[in-house]
Amino acid sequence: MNMNLKYGMDEAPFSPSTPTDSLLFVSGQGAIDPLTGKIAADGLESQTSMTIRNVEDILSQSGLTLHDVVKVNIYLKNRADYETFNRVYARLFPQPYPARTLVYCDLNFDLLVEIDVVARLRSSSK
């Protein structure tokens, strides 16, 4: 894993991802630029796209893609953003879609969306 990239805050006590024997758990990601650690997108559509790109980047470091994701947890700041979020999500996540939970809550750093995933490790990724 490229630990030079900041998929989270330096002072926060968590890893961008943690593998087990068969799964990769990716910590919650937002529209944070992994090089600067700053929010790099405005509006829900661009934040959702960047958040999913960050998840993809972390997955790729273990030889995985969004096709390997089996569970997605989504945290949205605003209920009114549900339909917009679904449009972007459906465009970027491959079918068949993984199992999913979506909750509404206040998010750190003024993020509009945060996503964490669980992915199935491939034999060659272990």
PyMOL commands that set and color helices and strands:
alter all, ss='L'
color gray80, all
select helices_A, chain A and resi 44-60+66-68+79-92+108-110+123-125
alter helices_A, ss='H'
color red, helices_A
select strands_A, chain A and resi 17-19+23-29+69-76+99-104+113-120
alter strands_A, ss='S'
color yellow, strands_A
deselect
rebuild
show_as cartoon
